[in-house]
Amino acid sequence: MRRVDVVAAALIDAAGRVLVAQRPPGKSLAGLWEFPGGKIEPGEAPATALARELAEELGITVAETDLHPLSFVAHAYPDFHLLMLLYTCTAWTGEPAGDEGQPIAWHMADALNRLAMPPADLPLLMPLQAFVAGR
């Protein structure tokens, strides 16, 4: 089974809310809410990939030094094995917007459990909620 390496960000605003994006129609797991991010290109460092993905998806600029590793998850989907690295980020330039047409929303970390999310994202909620609660 092939492995897909991805990075994702928990963008956290001053009020402690976390940004999530909805997967667009036509993509796998369409309609589910996820942390923004994407695939790591061959030879690309994870933080570099995440800064690039956030610029492409949300139109924001993030310094790699403002991305802090929080947790990871390995999840077997039917046709590939996903390895996702989750970073936290509290500083960026620009106003996040769904630049690829995807809806985005801010939610309190402890409310993320109520959203329909991909199975791979669910194990990341507990460490994220603990991080936000400890800020």
N, C-alpha and C positions, 0 to 999 in steps of 0.2 A: 504494500500500500504506500502511495507517495505521501511525503510529509510537506505540509505548507506552514511556513514560519511567518507569523504576523505580529505586528505591534499595535497596541491600542493605548489611548489616553483617557484618563479620568480627569477632565478639565474641571477644576473646582473654583467657583467664584467666591467673592468676599462673603457672601451669605451662606456658604457651605453647600451650595447646590452643585450638582454634577450634570454635565452636558451629555445627552445621548442622542443618537441619530436613528431614524427609522430606515430599515432596509427597503430599497425601492422595489416596485413591482417588476417582475421579470427576473429578479435575482433569486438565488436560493435563500430560503428563510425570509422571503419577502414579508414586510409588515412588522417584523420583530424589531425591537429596540436594542441598540448595541452601542458600545463605546466606539468613538471614531478612531480610525486608523486604517491599516491595510498591510499588504504583503511587503516583506523585506526582499528587495531585489538582490540577485547574486552579487556578492562582494560588498554589499552595503551594510554599514553598522546599524544596529537597531535604532539608536536615537536619531541618526541621520534619516533613516526611513520614516520614522514617526514625524519628524519635523516636516519632511516633504509631504507626507500624506495629509497632515493637518492643513498645510498651505493649499493643497489641491482640493480637499473636501470641504474645508470650512473657511478658506480665505484668510487665515490668520498666520502670523509669523511667530514661531516659537524658537527660542534659543535652546540648543541641545543641553546646555547646562541647567535649564529650567525643567528638564524632564528627569523625574526621579523614579527608579524601578520600585515597584510595590509588590507585585506577585506575578505568577505565571500559571497557566493551565495547559494540560495536554488532554486533548479530547479526540476520540475516534469517531469520525462521521462515516457513513457507509462507503464513500469512495476515496477518502483521504484522512490522514492523521494531522490534526491541527496542533501547533504549538504556538500559544499566544502569550506575549509578554505585556503586562499592564504597567504603565507608568502613571504617576500623578503629575499634574502641572497646575500651578496657580498663577502663572505670569505669561502673558502673551500680548501681542500687538494686533489690533484690529478687533472687529466685532464678529464673532462666529456666525456664519450663515451657511445654509445648505447649498453650497456652490454646485453640487451635482444634482440639484432638484430634490434632495431628500429632506423631509421634515426633521427639525431638531427641536429639542425641548430641555429645559432645566428642571431637575428634580432633586429634592433633598435625598441624601444618600440612603437614609432609612426607608424611603418610599420606593426605591428601585425594585424591591422584591415584588411589588404589585404590577410591574410592567411585564409584558410578554417579551422575553429575551431568548437569544439562542442558547442552547444547552451549554456551550463552552463558556459563556459569560457568567453563568450562575455561580460557579465556585469562587469567582472574583469578588462577589458582592460583600461577603463577610470581611475579608481583609480591607476592602475599601471603606466599608462602614466603620470599622475600628479605627482606621487612619483618620477619617473625617471627624469622628467623635473625640479623638485625642488631640486635635488641633487647637 
